[in-house]
Amino acid sequence: MALESLAPELPMSVLGFSLGSGVATAIINQLGAHRLILCEAFTSFRDAATVSWIPRRFAHLVPPIWHARSALSNCCLPVLVVHGERDKLFPAAMASELAGYCSPRAEFILVPDTAHNQPFRRPRLDYWGPIIEWLSK
């Protein structure tokens, strides 16, 4: 894998943010990763669409992809789920549910006063600090 070849002596961690969390959970069991971090994540693409922009009656039209439950239930890696308390795109309950899929290997951090895109638009140490600390363990 290209990522492993860049730094073969370092443990690889995968971070999925928002839409990227669906991709990260879908491929995590195929990688040689050591840890998984999910930020502002969702439980499935269909769930994400119906809480964000598609009326539930049209849910059957959304592709049934990126089901985190099946991927995370089989994942043996430590998982960190980080979610903003004021995320209006994906509810914090989804993030908590994700952590539950891989319990007891998961930690869940709810960051106060943080909206969905805020962690990368206006990075703050109260959001990224616990991630850095967790990766340092």
N, CA, C and O of each residue as an XYZ file, in Angstrom:
548
protein
N       0.842     -1.172      0.000
C       0.000      0.000      0.000
C       0.894      1.245      0.000
O       1.948      1.258      0.636
N       0.473      2.272     -0.707
C       1.277      3.486     -0.866
C       1.543      4.190      0.463
O       2.659      4.650      0.705
N       0.553      4.277      1.308
C       0.725      4.964      2.593
C       1.755      4.264      3.461
O       2.608      4.915      4.064
N       1.684      2.961      3.527
C       2.657      2.196      4.313
C       4.070      2.345      3.767
O       5.030      2.358      4.537
N       4.209      2.458      2.468
C       5.540      2.581      1.883
C       6.186      3.937      2.180
O       7.410      4.055      2.131
N       5.393      4.947      2.482
C       5.943      6.264      2.794
C       6.664      6.297      4.137
O       7.660      7.000      4.302
N       6.153      5.536      5.085
C       6.758      5.508      6.423
C       6.556      4.125      7.027
O       5.768      3.969      7.960
N       7.255      3.119      6.508
C       7.009      1.734      6.932
C       7.284      1.476      8.412
O       6.749      0.521      8.975
N       8.097      2.297      9.046
C       8.436      2.076     10.452
C       7.417      2.686     11.415
O       7.489      2.445     12.620
N       6.475      3.467     10.901
C       5.486      4.125     11.760
C       4.145      3.400     11.714
O       3.757      2.882     10.667
N       3.437      3.358     12.840
C       2.090      2.778     12.823
C       1.141      3.688     12.045
O       1.198      4.910     12.185
N       0.287      3.108     11.243
C      -0.635      3.879     10.415
C      -1.972      4.047     11.120
O      -2.546      3.085     11.632
N      -2.454      5.271     11.138
C      -3.780      5.576     11.650
C      -4.596      6.158     10.510
O      -4.059      6.840      9.636
N      -5.888      5.889     10.521
C      -6.792      6.403      9.500
C      -7.780      7.330     10.175
O      -8.385      6.976     11.187
N      -7.946      8.536      9.607
C      -8.908      9.496     10.118
C      -9.921      9.784      9.029
O      -9.562     10.156      7.912
N     -11.185      9.609      9.362
C     -12.267      9.937      8.443
C     -13.067     11.078      9.028
O     -13.533     10.992     10.164
N     -13.236     12.155      8.263
C     -13.977     13.329      8.728
C     -15.217     13.490      7.866
O     -15.114     13.548      6.641
N     -16.388     13.562      8.489
C     -17.661     13.757      7.820
C     -17.882     12.679      6.756
O     -17.915     11.494      7.087
N     -18.033     13.062      5.495
C     -18.250     12.081      4.436
C     -17.109     11.065      4.377
O     -17.325      9.899      4.048
N     -15.915     11.507      4.691
C     -14.759     10.609      4.714
C     -14.856      9.527      5.764
O     -14.167      8.511      5.667
N     -15.698      9.721      6.770
C     -15.859      8.682      7.792
C     -16.530      7.448      7.204
O     -16.249      6.326      7.626
N     -17.410      7.649      6.236
C     -18.047      6.511      5.575
C     -17.038      5.693      4.791
O     -17.062      4.463      4.823
N     -16.160      6.375      4.095
C     -15.105      5.698      3.341
C     -14.146      4.992      4.299
O     -13.768      3.842      4.075
N     -13.758      5.688      5.365
C     -12.813      5.103      6.330
C     -13.356      3.814      6.938
O     -12.628      2.827      7.039
N     -14.622      3.809      7.342
C     -15.176      2.589      7.936
C     -15.320      1.484      6.897
O     -15.177      0.304      7.216
N     -15.603      1.866      5.660
C     -15.779      0.862      4.608
C     -14.482      0.137      4.278
O     -14.514     -1.038      3.912
N     -13.346      0.810      4.397
C     -12.080      0.195      3.981
C     -11.162     -0.193      5.139
O     -10.125     -0.815      4.906
N     -11.507      0.151      6.363
C     -10.581     -0.014      7.488
C     -10.119     -1.463      7.661
O      -8.962     -1.697      8.010
N     -10.985     -2.422      7.429
C     -10.609     -3.825      7.622
C      -9.737     -4.371      6.491
O      -9.248     -5.497      6.575
N      -9.541     -3.587      5.445
C      -8.688     -3.992      4.332
C      -7.301     -3.367      4.420
O      -6.419     -3.687      3.623
N      -7.114     -2.488      5.376
C      -5.839     -1.788      5.530
C      -5.024     -2.412      6.650
O      -5.544     -3.174      7.466
N      -3.787     -2.091      6.678
C      -2.929     -2.536      7.776
C      -2.831     -1.471      8.849
O      -1.777     -1.286      9.457
N      -3.918     -0.779      9.078
C      -3.919      0.333     10.034
C      -3.847     -0.165     11.470
O      -4.196     -1.307     11.769
N      -3.388      0.713     12.347
C      -3.287      0.411     13.771
C      -4.397      1.069     14.585
O      -4.715      0.613     15.683
N      -4.991      2.147     14.049
C      -6.046      2.875     14.753
C      -6.972      3.547     13.748
O      -6.611      3.784     12.596
N      -8.183      3.848     14.226
C      -9.181      4.522     13.403
C      -9.753      5.690     14.195
O     -10.105      5.544     15.366
N      -9.842      6.844     13.551
C     -10.443      8.029     14.157
C     -11.584      8.475     13.260
O     -11.404      8.658     12.056
N     -12.747      8.648     13.844
C     -13.923      9.105     13.109
C     -14.369     10.440     13.682
O     -14.684     10.538     14.868
N     -14.397     11.460     12.848
C     -14.766     12.812     13.274
C     -16.013     13.274     12.525
O     -16.082     13.176     11.300
N     -16.987     13.771     13.261
C     -18.242     14.267     12.670
C     -18.812     13.207     11.732
O     -19.155     13.489     10.584
N     -18.905     11.995     12.241
C     -19.224     10.817     11.433
C     -20.716     10.473     11.469
O     -21.495     11.060     12.218
N     -21.080      9.501     10.632
C     -22.457      9.029     10.519
C     -22.479      7.511     10.484
O     -21.447      6.877     10.260
N     -23.645      6.925     10.702
C     -23.764      5.472     10.802
C     -23.868      4.765      9.448
O     -23.378      3.645      9.305
N     -24.492      5.394      8.462
C     -24.559      4.858      7.099
C     -24.867      6.020      6.161
O     -25.350      7.066      6.595
N     -24.590      5.833      4.893
C     -24.864      6.890      3.924
C     -26.356      7.213      3.899
O     -26.746      8.378      3.830
N     -27.173      6.186      3.954
C     -28.620      6.394      3.937
C     -29.068      7.158      5.182
O     -29.886      8.074      5.089
N     -28.535      6.785      6.344
C     -28.869      7.516      7.579
C     -28.435      8.976      7.479
O     -29.172      9.882      7.869
N     -27.242      9.190      6.957
C     -26.721     10.558      6.814
C     -27.625     11.380      5.899
O     -27.939     12.533      6.193
N     -28.034     10.779      4.802
C     -28.879     11.500      3.848
C     -30.234     11.848      4.452
O     -30.745     12.946      4.236
N     -30.812     10.933      5.197
C     -32.156     11.187      5.726
C     -32.167     12.150      6.908
O     -33.187     12.796      7.151
N     -31.094     12.265      7.631
C     -31.076     13.273      8.710
C     -30.633     14.623      8.187
O     -30.812     15.635      8.866
N     -30.053     14.663      6.987
C     -29.479     15.908      6.488
C     -30.273     16.580      5.374
O     -30.512     17.787      5.431
N     -30.686     15.817      4.362
C     -31.288     16.513      3.222
C     -32.363     15.739      2.466
O     -33.069     16.340      1.657
N     -32.519     14.461      2.685
C     -33.503     13.665      1.948
C     -34.668     13.316      2.877
O     -34.436     12.786      3.964
N     -35.907     13.596      2.485
C     -37.032     13.168      3.323
C     -37.022     11.646      3.494
O     -36.723     10.911      2.553
N     -37.347     11.186      4.693
C     -37.288      9.757      5.014
C     -38.097      8.909      4.033
O     -37.717      7.772      3.755
N     -39.174      9.423      3.515
C     -39.997      8.633      2.576
C     -39.248      8.311      1.279
O     -39.651      7.419      0.532
N     -38.151      9.043      1.013
C     -37.341      8.776     -0.166
C     -36.042      8.034      0.171
O     -35.160      7.912     -0.679
N     -35.926      7.551      1.384
C     -34.698      6.885      1.828
C     -34.324      5.703      0.932
O     -33.142      5.438      0.713
N     -35.318      5.003      0.421
C     -35.040      3.833     -0.427
C     -34.311      4.213     -1.723
O     -33.756      3.341     -2.392
N     -34.304      5.477     -2.077
C     -33.616      5.938     -3.284
C     -32.123      6.206     -3.046
O     -31.349      6.357     -3.991
N     -31.742      6.261     -1.787
C     -30.347      6.532     -1.435
C     -29.583      5.207     -1.448
O     -30.051      4.226     -0.870
N     -28.435      5.163     -2.086
C     -27.677      3.901     -2.146
C     -27.381      3.348     -0.748
O     -26.964      4.090      0.142
N     -27.599      2.054     -0.562
C     -27.352      1.437      0.756
C     -25.860      1.109      0.937
O     -25.464     -0.056      0.950
N     -25.050      2.157      1.076
C     -23.604      1.967      1.191
C     -23.103      2.502      2.526
O     -23.814      3.203      3.247
N     -21.874      2.155      2.828
C     -21.161      2.661      3.996
C     -21.903      2.396      5.307
O     -22.154      3.312      6.090
N     -22.247      1.136      5.527
C     -22.871      0.720      6.782
C     -21.778      0.492      7.814
O     -21.077     -0.519      7.772
N     -21.637      1.410      8.716
C     -20.559      1.338      9.698
C     -20.723      0.158     10.655
O     -19.728     -0.390     11.128
N     -21.941     -0.233     10.940
C     -22.157     -1.313     11.911
C     -21.413     -2.583     11.520
O     -20.697     -3.152     12.344
N     -21.565     -3.034     10.288
C     -20.915     -4.288      9.889
C     -19.395     -4.141      9.882
O     -18.684     -5.046     10.319
N     -18.897     -3.020      9.393
C     -17.438     -2.825      9.339
C     -16.849     -2.702     10.737
O     -15.820     -3.312     11.029
N     -17.482     -1.927     11.599
C     -16.917     -1.694     12.931
C     -17.113     -2.879     13.867
O     -16.312     -3.078     14.781
N     -18.147     -3.658     13.661
C     -18.356     -4.844     14.496
C     -17.238     -5.860     14.292
O     -16.912     -6.630     15.195
N     -16.653     -5.852     13.094
C     -15.563     -6.778     12.767
C     -14.183     -6.147     12.912
O     -13.170     -6.800     12.660
N     -14.141     -4.899     13.311
C     -12.880     -4.176     13.422
C     -12.239     -4.437     14.790
O     -12.884     -4.278     15.826
N     -10.988     -4.832     14.781
C     -10.279     -5.141     16.029
C      -9.391     -3.986     16.495
O      -8.684     -4.113     17.496
N      -9.424     -2.887     15.792
C      -8.561     -1.747     16.108
C      -9.154     -0.870     17.201
O     -10.367     -0.868     17.410
N      -8.305     -0.128     17.897
C      -8.825      0.922     18.768
C      -9.471      2.002     17.890
O      -8.942      2.353     16.835
N     -10.608      2.516     18.334
C     -11.350      3.517     17.560
C     -11.637      4.710     18.455
O     -12.047      4.554     19.605
N     -11.418      5.899     17.919
C     -11.765      7.133     18.604
C     -12.822      7.841     17.776
O     -12.625      8.103     16.589
N     -13.953      8.152     18.416
C     -15.035      8.876     17.750
C     -15.116     10.253     18.403
O     -15.322     10.370     19.611
N     -14.951     11.295     17.584
C     -14.973     12.671     18.080
C     -16.087     13.409     17.352
O     -16.192     13.355     16.126
N     -16.920     14.104     18.133
C     -18.084     14.754     17.530
C     -18.365     16.078     18.220
O     -18.242     16.200     19.439
N     -18.742     17.059     17.426
C     -19.093     18.360     17.964
C     -20.495     18.373     18.538
O     -21.434     17.853     17.936
N     -20.620     18.960     19.683
C     -21.914     19.038     20.371
C     -22.956     19.806     19.547
O     -24.146     19.501     19.621
N     -22.525     20.785     18.775
C     -23.455     21.606     17.982
C     -23.489     21.210     16.512
O     -23.867     22.021     15.667
N     -23.102     19.979     16.190
C     -23.163     19.499     14.810
C     -24.620     19.383     14.412
O     -25.346     18.547     14.948
N     -25.055     20.213     13.477
C     -26.446     20.182     13.023
C     -26.630     19.308     11.785
O     -27.757     19.091     11.339
N     -25.527     18.804     11.228
C     -25.627     17.929     10.069
C     -25.874     16.488     10.499
O     -26.820     15.855     10.030
N     -25.033     15.966     11.386
C     -25.201     14.611     11.911
C     -25.344     14.706     13.431
O     -24.495     15.304     14.092
N     -26.398     14.130     13.988
C     -26.603     14.231     15.434
C     -25.539     13.471     16.236
O     -24.991     12.466     15.781
N     -25.270     13.971     17.417
C     -24.289     13.337     18.309
C     -24.690     11.903     18.638
O     -23.829     11.068     18.914
N     -25.977     11.613     18.610
C     -26.434     10.243     18.881
C     -25.859      9.262     17.858
O     -25.590      8.108     18.194
N     -25.671      9.707     16.618
C     -25.056      8.836     15.609
C     -23.624      8.504     15.989
O     -23.194      7.356     15.871
N     -22.890      9.503     16.441
C     -21.493      9.279     16.827
C     -21.423      8.319     18.011
O     -20.566      7.437     18.053
N     -22.312      8.492     18.953
C     -22.359      7.603     20.113
C     -22.690      6.175     19.675
O     -22.136      5.208     20.197
N     -23.591      6.064     18.720
C     -23.960      4.747     18.177
C     -22.753      4.088     17.502
O     -22.540      2.884     17.647
N     -21.970      4.871     16.770
C     -20.755      4.342     16.127
C     -19.804      3.752     17.163
O     -19.286      2.649     16.992
N     -19.585      4.502     18.234
C     -18.707      4.015     19.307
C     -19.256      2.720     19.880
O     -18.489      1.815     20.210
N     -20.550      2.621     20.001
C     -21.172      1.408     20.522
C     -20.978      0.202     19.625
O     -20.930     -0.925     20.118
N     -20.864      0.409     18.319
C     -20.641     -0.700     17.387
C     -19.329     -1.421     17.676
O     -19.227     -2.630     17.466
N     -18.335     -0.697     18.151
C     -17.025     -1.304     18.350
C     -16.606     -1.318     19.816
O     -15.429     -1.496     20.129
N     -17.552     -1.133     20.692
C     -17.276     -1.166     22.124
C     -16.740     -2.545     22.488
O     -17.240     -3.516     21.921
N     -15.803     -2.715     23.351
C     -15.165     -1.736     24.245
C     -13.893     -1.124     23.666
O     -13.143     -0.469     24.390
N     -13.636     -1.328     22.370
C     -12.404     -0.806     21.773
C     -12.510      0.659     21.395
O     -11.557      1.223     20.856
N     -13.649      1.291     21.664
C     -13.862      2.661     21.219
C     -13.931      3.642     22.376
O     -14.373      3.320     23.480
N     -13.481      4.842     22.081
C     -13.658      5.976     22.984
C     -14.492      7.004     22.233
O     -14.352      7.171     21.021
N     -15.357      7.687     22.962
C     -16.222      8.706     22.366
C     -15.982     10.020     23.083
O     -16.038     10.092     24.311
N     -15.713     11.060     22.302
C     -15.509     12.395     22.860
C     -16.508     13.345     22.207
O     -16.528     13.492     20.985
N     -17.328     13.981     23.021
C     -18.260     15.001     22.555
C     -17.650     16.350     22.907
O     -17.483     16.677     24.082
N     -17.317     17.131     21.885
C     -16.634     18.405     22.095
C     -17.670     19.517     22.209
O     -18.426     19.760     21.268
N     -17.708     20.190     23.350
C     -18.691     21.262     23.551
C     -18.510     22.414     22.565
O     -17.404     22.699     22.105
N     -19.618     23.060     22.259
C     -19.612     24.302     21.473
C     -18.878     24.152     20.143
O     -18.135     25.044     19.734
N     -19.090     23.015     19.467
C     -18.415     22.772     18.189
C     -19.430     22.321     17.144
O     -20.170     21.360     17.352
N     -19.453     23.035     16.012
C     -20.344     22.712     14.899
C     -19.634     21.773     13.921
O     -18.457     21.461     14.097
N     -20.344     21.332     12.908
C     -19.852     20.295     12.001
C     -18.525     20.643     11.315
O     -17.567     19.876     11.413
N     -18.456     21.768     10.632
C     -17.251     22.115      9.869
C     -16.231     22.920     10.665
O     -15.135     23.192     10.176
N     -16.574     23.286     11.837
C     -15.704     24.135     12.649
C     -14.310     23.554     12.893
O     -13.343     24.315     12.871
N     -14.157     22.248     13.124
C     -12.816     21.724     13.420
C     -11.765     21.980     12.338
O     -10.580     22.077     12.656
N     -12.166     22.091     11.075
C     -11.150     22.394     10.068
C     -11.223     23.842      9.587
O     -10.234     24.365      9.072
N     -12.355     24.489      9.743
C     -12.428     25.903      9.359
C     -11.794     26.812     10.407
O     -11.133     27.795     10.072
N     -12.003     26.473     11.676
C     -11.411     27.219     12.788
C     -10.891     26.207     13.807
O     -11.511     25.998     14.850
N      -9.750     25.577     13.504
C      -9.207     24.528     14.381
C      -8.969     25.043     15.794
O      -8.483     26.154     16.006
N      -9.330     24.195     16.751
C      -9.123     24.522     18.160
C      -8.497     23.323     18.849
O      -8.735     22.172     18.484
N      -7.698     23.625     19.843
C      -7.015     22.565     20.574
C      -7.982     21.701     21.372
O      -7.681     20.534     21.624
N      -9.136     22.232     21.779
C     -10.078     21.397     22.526
C     -10.679     20.298     21.651
O     -11.187     19.306     22.174
N     -10.628     20.458     20.326
C     -11.080     19.414     19.411
C      -9.921     18.493     19.011
O     -10.013     17.275     19.165
N      -8.844     19.071     18.504
C      -7.734     18.280     17.972
C      -6.781     17.778     19.044
O      -6.105     16.770     18.834
N      -6.708     18.448     20.178
C      -5.816     18.041     21.260
C      -6.052     16.615     21.743
O      -5.100     15.842     21.848
N      -7.307     16.247     22.041
C      -7.549     14.856     22.475
C      -7.199     13.815     21.406
O      -6.823     12.689     21.734
N      -7.320     14.187     20.139
C      -6.953     13.268     19.059
C      -5.434     13.070     19.057
O      -4.946     11.944     18.966
N      -4.707     14.162     19.158
C      -3.245     14.082     19.202
C      -2.798     13.261     20.412
O      -1.908     12.417     20.305
N      -3.420     13.516     21.554
C      -3.085     12.768     22.774
C      -3.381     11.287     22.604
O      -2.570     10.451     23.001
N      -4.515     10.948     22.030
C      -4.903      9.558     21.819
C      -3.928      8.849     20.886
O      -3.593      7.683     21.095
N      -3.476      9.560     19.854
C      -2.503      8.964     18.930
C      -1.134      8.786     19.577
O      -0.337      7.961     19.128
N      -0.861      9.544     20.615
C       0.442      9.474     21.295
C       0.531      8.326     22.285
O       1.617      8.012     22.771
N      -0.584      7.703     22.587
C      -0.597      6.621     23.587
C       0.137      5.407     23.077
O       0.230      4.400     23.779
